[in-house]
Amino acid sequence: MVHIDYVELQLEFPRVCMTLLITTPAISRRNAKRKTIDSSDQATDPSFKNIRRCPHSGCPTKVPICFAGATERCAGSGYTSRWYHTSAAEHYCNECFEHYYRCHKDGYEVYLSWKKLWSTHGTTDASIRMFMTNSVLPFWVQCRECHKWRQWSKSTTPIPEFLKNYVCGTMASGKKSKLENPCEVPEDQRVTLTRDPSWTHLISSLSYMKNSPAWPYLTSYFPDKLGMCPSDHEVFKERKTPVMHKYLQPFVEADSSEIANGVAPDVMEEQEMDEFPEYASIPSMYLAIRNICLTLWNLNFKNLSVIVVGAGTAGLAAAKTLQGLGLKVTVLEAKSQIGGRVCDDDSLGVCVPMGAQILNGALNNPIAIICEQIIFTAKLKEMHQQFLDESQLSFTTEEESLMNFHISNLEFACGDTLRNVSALHWDQNEDYPQFSGENLVLPAGISQVLSKLAEGLDIDLDTKVTKVDYGEETVKVVSENGKEWTADKVLVTLPLAVLQDKDVEFSPCLPEWKSKAMKSLGVGKIEKIILRFPRPFWRKKIKDCKVFGHIPEKQDNVGYFNVFYDFSTDKVDKMYLLVTHLTGSALKLRDRLDRDVVAACMEVLKALFPEETVPKPLDYFVTKWTKDPYSKMCYSYVPIGVDGDAYDIMSQDVASKVYFAGEATNRQFPQSVTGAYVSGVREAHKIFSTLVEDDT
């Protein structure tokens, strides 16, 4: 059940003894003429023998006090011919009863007007008892400083703002009393009675909720069946327009079939009766509170806010999910475009993936296959050398070249040389189920998927975040230009390398366990080379294959243009493209001019196709991911001395305020766009669940 603070409810006589206090009586005007009787005096002084006690069985009140004070003849705490019992601490005298009930009395017209209104909108008996409880019983309010309950006027309905700021000594006019320390005045002893769970069993006349914000969503029901006051004519007359999210409907309409995650507002659920058995016999009291809780949460949960740092795959996936759940989401991106390490370029006339290019989905998806290749190659290299030493045999040049090809391919998978990759834990994700189906290369690029995710999101581009302050109740995010945002939670989806370099300051500092995991994972680095040719000279030899490899002749050439991908299209004239990469030790070429990198690549192509006259490229492009201050890497890997637990630790939140997503936080699907996406959805649901718990 969602907890709603008392100050958010405009209540008359709230009867939930655990969190809300029952209204209790006001002192009669006749008290100035009568001596107030103390129960302790009554027990010892025989002069009080004519004071009547409450006739209700089990009522602990020895000296009833009339809460009505409707007439000058009110008994106050003195003698009356009969006391009328409302609850263990609430009574009214026979004089006040007759003031409203007898047709020749001044109060009769007031009761008659109320009775007409009650009968029009309600189904319960519009009795004088119901009138006294719902129209005469005074309010009680709680001091925000000493937390004591004080009796308030029955004629003035306290508004939420007043309830939030009320302190002892505040009068209905808003002025302060002349008491020097009003909080030191003892709390009325009758308040103690309401804290006893058995108190609910002594209620003889229910009080109904006034000004309930749930009413606009429950108009198909009679209000008194839901614990709402039928005489609340201002609420019924106004007929507020619902503003609830279109995908939210917490209540089942009257005479309608049940809906998933919807409750019947006029019936306590079985679980609720088990949890609150004291209200099973008087459910309307419980239902009034419960329906308000559900209404306010469904109306106000959109005010909960989350800031997402980074508009890459993980950030956009999380933002879209959180927005779909109704939260207010702001995405802050340092670059001038979305996508992060997914970047498709069309400057050559066709869409070319500068970053991630494959959607993994085969039964043995690319990451699982690559990991298997890593351990096989790593172990194979050691076993190969041991075999050579023991057998005194040797491998041919072709066999050694093939070994180098596999090594080069594995280094591409990790984004680093194999000497830095853990041979024990590279395959830590192999124990988890992987996606099935074929792998896909999107002709229009993965960016089109991210563009769809970004639709309708509040994204601030060219906004570099420099600080995340989570030391207060809300989280504050500060950009490079000094602009600030505040939210309930923040999700950080920055690349691992950016976090390792501490480009973003966290205040307080991240705990040691988080920083250690962040530093432990490896930062893979790859650069791509895209070449556009006037004709597909390679197709005569490789036929319809879209991928072909280069086997380096020497160990020193591992990582140089290991694999070539054909991204050509016949829809555009002279649009024949090859995409290859540099990784591992070959990354030293990145510091050279682009034309020198392309020249080295052309030498490899000429060696692969000696029978062809390889033309000069019409255009080319060399990526600079490792020099991009907002990326600095391609994807993570498990280095020597580290295991997959580091991914799990990276996915853990800090102080339930700062959350992390991205491929480096996904142990099951690291190094992939899919893994980044899944991590974003994962954190979105985690954040949403935490926000819901915070409101309960």
PECORLIN-V999400 format. One record per residue. N is the residue number from 1. PHI is phi in radians with two decimals (none if undefined). PSI is psi in degrees with one decimal (* if undefined). Layout:
BEGIN
n = [N,N]
phi = [PHI,PHI]
psi = [PSI,PSI]
END
This chain:
BEGIN
n = [1,2,3,4,5,6,7,8,9,10,11,12,13,14,15,16,17,18,19,20,21,22,23,24,25,26,27,28,29,30,31,32,33,34,35,36,37,38,39,40,41,42,43,44,45,46,47,48,49,50,51,52,53,54,55,56,57,58,59,60,61,62,63,64,65,66,67,68,69,70,71,72,73,74,75,76,77,78,79,80,81,82,83,84,85,86,87,88,89,90,91,92,93,94,95,96,97,98,99,100,101,102,103,104,105,106,107,108,109,110,111,112,113,114,115,116,117,118,119,120,121,122,123,124,125,126,127,128,129,130,131,132,133,134,135,136,137,138,139,140,141,142,143,144,145,146,147,148,149,150,151,152,153,154,155,156,157,158,159,160,161,162,163,164,165,166,167,168,169,170,171,172,173,174,175,176,177,178,179,180,181,182,183,184,185,186,187,188,189,190,191,192,193,194,195,196,197,198,199,200,201,202,203,204,205,206,207,208,209,210,211,212,213,214,215,216,217,218,219,220,221,222,223,224,225,226,227,228,229,230,231,232,233,234,235,236,237,238,239,240,241,242,243,244,245,246,247,248,249,250,251,252,253,254,255,256,257,258,259,260,261,262,263,264,265,266,267,268,269,270,271,272,273,274,275,276,277,278,279,280,281,282,283,284,285,286,287,288,289,290,291,292,293,294,295,296,297,298,299,300,301,302,303,304,305,306,307,308,309,310,311,312,313,314,315,316,317,318,319,320,321,322,323,324,325,326,327,328,329,330,331,332,333,334,335,336,337,338,339,340,341,342,343,344,345,346,347,348,349,350,351,352,353,354,355,356,357,358,359,360,361,362,363,364,365,366,367,368,369,370,371,372,373,374,375,376,377,378,379,380,381,382,383,384,385,386,387,388,389,390,391,392,393,394,395,396,397,398,399,400,401,402,403,404,405,406,407,408,409,410,411,412,413,414,415,416,417,418,419,420,421,422,423,424,425,426,427,428,429,430,431,432,433,434,435,436,437,438,439,440,441,442,443,444,445,446,447,448,449,450,451,452,453,454,455,456,457,458,459,460,461,462,463,464,465,466,467,468,469,470,471,472,473,474,475,476,477,478,479,480,481,482,483,484,485,486,487,488,489,490,491,492,493,494,495,496,497,498,499,500,501,502,503,504,505,506,507,508,509,510,511,512,513,514,515,516,517,518,519,520,521,522,523,524,525,526,527,528,529,530,531,532,533,534,535,536,537,538,539,540,541,542,543,544,545,546,547,548,549,550,551,552,553,554,555,556,557,558,559,560,561,562,563,564,565,566,567,568,569,570,571,572,573,574,575,576,577,578,579,580,581,582,583,584,585,586,587,588,589,590,591,592,593,594,595,596,597,598,599,600,601,602,603,604,605,606,607,608,609,610,611,612,613,614,615,616,617,618,619,620,621,622,623,624,625,626,627,628,629,630,631,632,633,634,635,636,637,638,639,640,641,642,643,644,645,646,647,648,649,650,651,652,653,654,655,656,657,658,659,660,661,662,663,664,665,666,667,668,669,670,671,672,673,674,675,676,677,678,679,680,681,682,683,684,685,686,687,688,689,690,691,692,693,694,695,696]
phi = [none,-1.38,-1.46,-2.03,-1.09,-1.00,-1.18,-1.47,-1.98,-1.58,-1.95,-1.99,1.04,-1.25,-1.89,-2.11,-1.21,-1.38,-2.22,-2.09,-1.86,-1.13,-1.25,-2.35,-1.25,-1.60,-1.40,-1.15,-1.16,-1.28,-1.09,-1.18,-1.73,-1.99,-1.38,-1.24,-1.73,-1.66,-1.09,-1.20,-1.18,-1.05,-1.22,-1.93,-1.77,-1.20,-1.20,-1.65,-1.16,-1.53,-1.30,-1.33,-1.62,-1.15,-1.35,-1.24,-1.11,1.53,-1.21,-1.42,-1.28,-1.53,-2.18,-1.11,-2.22,-1.29,-1.49,-1.42,0.97,-1.41,-2.43,-1.16,-1.51,-0.94,-1.24,1.06,-1.95,-1.72,-1.48,-2.55,-1.22,-2.81,-1.80,-1.82,-1.59,-1.87,-2.68,-1.06,-2.11,-2.35,-2.55,-2.38,-1.48,-1.16,-1.13,-1.23,-1.03,-1.22,-1.01,-1.69,-1.57,-1.46,-1.13,-1.55,-1.56,-1.13,-1.44,-1.11,-1.12,-1.11,-1.10,-1.10,-1.11,-1.11,-1.07,-1.12,-1.15,-1.10,-1.18,-1.20,-1.85,-2.05,-2.03,-1.37,-1.13,-1.46,-1.38,-1.14,-1.09,-1.13,-1.10,-1.08,-1.27,-1.72,-2.18,-1.92,-1.01,-1.37,-1.50,-2.22,-2.27,-1.96,-1.24,-1.36,-1.74,-1.68,1.15,-1.46,-1.60,-2.19,-1.24,-2.08,-1.12,-1.50,-1.64,-2.06,-1.44,-1.19,-1.50,-0.94,-1.08,-1.14,-1.10,-1.15,-1.86,-1.15,-2.32,-0.95,1.65,-1.34,-1.72,-1.04,-1.32,1.66,-1.39,-1.58,-1.28,-1.49,-1.13,-1.22,-2.30,-1.08,-1.21,-1.40,-1.16,-1.04,-1.28,-0.99,-1.12,-1.17,-1.07,-1.04,-1.09,-1.28,-1.52,-1.52,-0.94,-1.28,-1.01,-1.10,-1.30,-1.74,-1.42,-1.84,-2.50,-1.34,-1.85,-1.93,-1.17,-1.87,0.91,-1.25,-1.22,-1.40,-0.99,-1.03,-1.79,-2.29,-1.19,-1.45,-2.01,-1.31,-1.04,-1.21,-1.23,-1.91,1.42,-1.76,-1.32,-1.17,-1.55,-1.35,-1.12,-1.14,-1.18,-1.20,-1.26,-1.30,0.91,-1.01,-1.46,-1.08,-2.21,-1.28,-0.98,-1.09,-1.69,-2.02,-2.58,-1.24,-1.97,-1.47,-1.18,-1.06,1.11,-1.98,-1.29,-1.17,-2.19,-1.10,1.07,-1.97,-2.05,-1.39,-1.20,-1.82,-2.40,-1.36,-1.20,-1.02,-1.15,-1.17,-1.18,-1.19,-1.40,-2.23,-1.12,-1.16,-1.81,-1.09,-1.49,-2.31,-1.12,-1.05,-1.11,-1.18,-1.07,-1.04,-1.23,-1.05,-1.16,-1.17,-0.99,-1.12,-1.13,-1.11,-1.15,-1.20,-1.43,-1.87,-1.15,-1.20,-1.28,-1.16,-2.23,-2.37,-1.83,-1.90,-1.68,1.94,-1.87,-1.49,-1.05,-1.12,-1.11,-1.20,-1.10,-1.16,-1.08,-1.14,-1.16,-1.13,-1.12,-1.12,-1.49,1.69,-1.50,-1.47,-2.19,-2.14,-1.85,-1.95,-2.18,-1.25,-1.42,-1.57,-2.58,-1.44,2.08,1.09,-1.48,-1.75,-2.50,-1.85,-1.99,-2.11,-1.17,-1.54,1.82,-2.59,-1.21,-2.23,-1.32,-1.42,-2.06,-1.04,-2.31,-2.16,-1.59,-1.43,-2.76,-1.22,-0.91,-1.82,-1.17,-0.93,-1.18,-1.11,-1.14,-1.11,-1.06,-1.08,-1.14,-1.10,-1.16,-1.08,-1.21,-1.06,-1.21,-1.07,-1.11,-1.17,-1.15,-1.09,-1.19,-1.12,-1.10,-1.12,-1.16,-1.44,-1.64,1.07,-1.63,-2.43,-1.62,-1.28,-1.08,-1.12,-1.16,-1.15,-1.13,-1.11,-1.05,-1.11,-1.09,-1.12,-1.08,-1.08,-1.13,-1.21,-1.19,-1.14,-1.13,-1.75,1.36,-2.78,-1.22,-1.13,-1.19,-1.75,-1.67,-1.21,-1.43,-1.66,-2.15,-1.05,-1.76,-1.02,-1.48,-1.21,-1.40,-1.88,-1.06,-2.02,-1.26,-1.82,1.68,-1.34,-1.44,-2.17,-2.02,-1.42,-1.01,-1.56,1.56,-1.19,-1.03,-1.14,-1.17,-1.19,-1.09,-1.15,-1.08,-1.34,-1.05,1.45,-1.55,-1.56,-2.06,-1.79,-1.46,0.93,-2.18,-1.52,-1.42,-2.03,-2.63,-2.18,-1.86,-2.02,-1.40,-1.81,-1.11,-1.86,-1.70,-1.99,-2.02,-2.08,-1.66,-1.08,-1.55,1.62,-1.23,-2.12,-2.27,-2.17,-2.75,-1.28,-2.45,-2.34,-2.01,-1.75,-2.12,-1.23,-1.04,-0.97,-1.11,-1.15,-1.20,-1.10,-1.42,0.98,-1.21,-2.03,-1.52,-1.89,-2.28,-1.10,-1.06,-1.07,-1.06,-1.05,-1.09,-1.33,-1.12,-1.12,-1.13,-1.11,-1.37,-1.32,-1.24,-1.46,-1.83,-1.41,-2.31,-2.50,-2.20,-1.83,-2.16,-2.00,-2.15,-1.96,-2.01,-1.33,-2.67,-1.51,-1.09,-1.42,-1.26,-1.09,-1.59,-1.76,1.08,-1.63,-1.17,-1.66,-2.43,-2.48,-2.00,-2.08,-1.63,-1.19,-1.33,-2.13,-1.04,-1.17,-1.67,-1.12,1.70,-1.59,0.85,-1.21,-2.31,-2.03,-1.93,-1.59,-1.93,-1.27,-2.41,-1.53,-1.35,-2.14,-1.13,0.97,-2.03,-1.95,-2.11,-2.12,-2.13,-2.39,-2.67,-2.07,-2.68,1.06,-1.18,-1.24,-1.15,-1.11,-1.23,-1.12,-1.41,-1.59,-1.16,-1.01,-1.17,-1.25,-1.13,-1.14,-1.08,-1.13,-1.17,-1.10,-1.11,-1.16,-1.10,-1.14,-1.26,-1.31,-2.21,-1.16,-1.39,-1.88,-1.58,-1.29,-1.30,-1.24,-1.19,-1.26,-2.54,-2.69,-2.62,-2.11,-1.26,-2.37,-1.05,-1.21,-1.78,-1.29,-1.12,-1.80,-2.21,1.14,-2.90,-1.93,-2.78,-1.52,-2.68,-1.66,-1.45,-1.09,1.49,-2.21,-2.24,-1.17,-1.04,-1.08,-1.11,-1.11,-1.15,-1.08,-1.46,-1.38,-1.43,-2.07,1.03,0.97,-2.24,-1.93,-2.04,-2.32,-2.49,2.36,-1.06,-1.36,-1.98,-2.02,-1.17,-1.38,-2.32,-1.29,1.13,-2.53,-1.10,-1.05,-1.08,-1.13,-1.07,-1.07,-1.14,-1.13,-1.13,-1.00,-1.21,-1.06,-1.20,-1.14,-1.10,-1.07,-1.10,-1.16,-1.12,-1.13,-1.12,-1.11,-1.61,-1.67]
psi = [139.2,132.2,129.2,124.5,145.5,-36.8,-14.1,-7.6,128.5,97.3,143.4,119.0,58.6,121.4,59.4,102.9,-17.9,-35.2,-26.7,149.8,139.6,146.3,148.8,170.3,152.6,156.0,133.0,156.2,-22.7,-9.3,-23.6,-24.4,-17.5,150.0,129.9,133.5,128.3,137.8,-30.4,-33.5,-38.8,-35.3,-24.8,-21.5,114.9,-9.6,-13.9,14.5,-20.4,-4.8,121.7,142.8,164.5,130.2,-7.5,131.5,127.9,-4.6,124.3,-7.1,121.3,-34.1,92.7,151.9,130.4,125.2,-10.7,-55.0,38.4,-21.4,160.2,-17.6,4.1,134.9,-19.3,-116.3,18.0,-147.5,140.5,155.7,-19.9,138.1,137.6,125.4,127.6,-47.1,-176.1,-21.5,8.5,125.1,159.0,149.8,166.7,-31.0,-43.8,-34.2,-49.0,-27.8,-35.6,-27.4,-30.3,131.9,-22.0,-1.4,157.6,-30.4,-5.7,-40.8,-34.2,-47.4,-42.2,-41.2,-43.0,-43.0,-39.9,-44.4,-43.5,-44.4,-28.1,-39.7,-14.3,175.5,-18.6,160.2,127.0,62.0,166.8,-31.8,-44.9,-38.2,-46.7,-39.8,-37.9,-10.5,-19.7,-31.1,129.3,164.7,160.9,147.4,158.0,133.2,132.6,-9.1,-55.7,-10.7,17.5,149.5,134.7,142.0,138.7,169.9,144.8,-13.2,-15.6,121.1,117.2,132.6,159.2,-41.3,-38.3,-43.4,-36.0,-33.9,3.4,135.9,156.2,139.7,-8.3,130.1,169.4,-29.8,-9.4,-9.0,159.0,148.4,167.9,-2.1,137.4,-45.0,77.5,-25.2,-17.8,-10.6,128.1,149.6,145.3,134.9,-23.7,-21.2,-35.9,-34.2,-34.6,-14.4,-4.7,121.9,-28.0,-8.7,-36.1,-26.7,-12.9,8.8,124.7,-16.9,120.4,147.3,142.5,150.2,136.7,153.9,41.1,125.3,-8.0,-17.8,-43.6,-18.7,4.2,25.8,-12.0,-0.4,159.1,130.9,-38.4,-20.6,-16.3,9.1,12.5,148.5,118.1,-19.7,7.2,66.9,-28.9,-38.0,-45.7,-34.2,-34.3,-38.1,67.8,148.2,124.3,141.3,23.0,151.0,140.3,-21.1,8.6,128.7,86.2,-21.9,145.1,129.9,150.7,138.0,23.0,161.2,161.0,149.9,151.5,138.2,19.9,147.2,152.2,117.6,-14.1,8.1,135.8,134.3,158.7,-41.1,-35.0,-39.2,-33.8,-35.9,-34.4,67.5,-25.0,-17.0,2.5,-33.3,-16.6,63.5,-27.6,-33.5,-45.8,-42.9,-36.7,-44.0,-46.3,-44.3,-34.2,-43.2,-48.6,-40.5,-49.6,-37.8,-44.9,-25.9,-34.6,-4.2,-21.5,-16.8,-17.4,136.1,149.8,136.5,129.9,121.0,108.4,125.7,41.3,-164.1,-47.8,-44.7,-44.0,-38.1,-43.6,-45.2,-42.3,-40.8,-44.8,-39.5,-40.3,-26.1,-0.1,5.7,156.8,121.5,133.1,126.8,128.3,121.5,128.3,-30.9,174.9,3.4,159.6,171.5,-30.3,-122.9,6.1,111.0,115.3,131.5,136.6,20.5,-21.3,1.1,-6.5,154.1,123.9,129.8,114.7,-24.8,-125.2,138.9,-11.1,133.0,117.1,130.2,-1.8,161.9,-47.2,90.1,163.4,-35.6,-43.1,-39.9,-43.8,-43.0,-41.4,-38.8,-35.7,-52.9,-37.1,-44.7,-43.0,-47.5,-37.5,-38.7,-43.0,-45.7,-34.3,-45.5,-39.7,-39.6,-42.0,-40.3,-39.0,-35.5,-15.0,22.4,171.0,153.4,153.2,169.1,-39.1,-40.3,-40.7,-37.9,-40.3,-38.4,-43.1,-34.9,-45.6,-40.9,-43.5,-41.2,-39.0,-35.9,-32.0,-37.5,-33.4,-20.1,20.6,168.8,149.7,-20.5,-15.3,-5.1,137.6,125.8,-11.6,-34.2,12.3,-30.0,26.5,-25.8,-2.6,-19.2,-5.6,149.6,143.3,166.4,144.1,175.7,176.8,157.6,148.2,139.6,116.6,121.8,-35.3,2.7,154.8,-20.0,-29.5,-32.6,-44.0,-33.5,-37.5,-41.4,-35.0,-15.5,127.9,-1.2,151.6,99.0,125.2,107.9,168.1,38.8,98.1,117.9,131.1,-16.3,139.9,111.9,110.4,25.4,-16.7,-172.5,-39.3,164.0,136.4,130.2,131.5,134.8,173.7,-32.4,7.9,-3.1,143.9,146.5,146.1,147.3,169.6,-36.1,160.8,138.4,120.3,121.0,26.1,152.9,151.3,-41.7,-36.6,-39.8,-40.0,-35.5,1.2,41.8,-18.6,127.9,132.3,131.5,117.4,168.3,148.4,144.2,158.2,-39.2,-32.3,-45.4,-37.6,-44.8,-38.1,-38.9,-24.0,-34.1,150.4,148.5,107.8,141.7,130.9,146.1,141.8,150.5,125.3,126.8,134.0,127.1,159.6,-17.7,155.5,73.3,-21.1,-17.0,-26.4,-32.0,-40.4,-0.6,-126.4,6.6,139.2,-4.4,136.3,155.7,162.9,120.4,110.6,137.0,-27.4,153.4,-33.9,-18.1,7.4,132.9,-7.3,107.4,54.1,-41.1,142.3,132.5,134.5,108.5,30.2,159.6,137.1,-3.2,-19.2,135.5,135.7,43.4,68.5,112.9,142.6,138.0,129.0,-171.8,165.0,139.1,168.7,-136.2,-18.6,-12.2,-10.2,-19.2,-19.3,-22.6,-6.7,169.9,152.5,-38.7,-29.7,-37.2,-43.1,-38.3,-42.2,-37.7,-39.6,-34.9,-37.4,-44.2,-38.6,-35.4,-30.9,-30.0,67.3,-23.9,-9.2,151.6,99.6,117.6,160.5,144.8,141.7,-37.8,162.7,163.7,134.6,123.1,163.7,46.9,-42.0,-18.2,-2.4,116.8,-15.6,1.7,-64.8,4.8,177.9,-57.5,168.7,167.7,168.5,110.6,177.5,136.8,4.6,153.5,-177.2,-13.5,-26.3,-35.5,-42.6,-42.4,-37.1,-28.3,-8.8,143.7,167.8,120.9,23.0,26.7,-37.7,121.3,158.8,137.9,164.1,167.5,-27.9,1.5,7.7,101.0,-32.7,-35.4,60.0,168.4,23.2,156.2,-39.7,-44.5,-39.1,-44.0,-47.8,-39.3,-35.9,-44.4,-40.1,-49.7,-31.9,-46.2,-33.7,-44.3,-45.6,-43.5,-39.5,-41.1,-38.3,-43.0,-37.1,-25.7,-1.0,*]
END
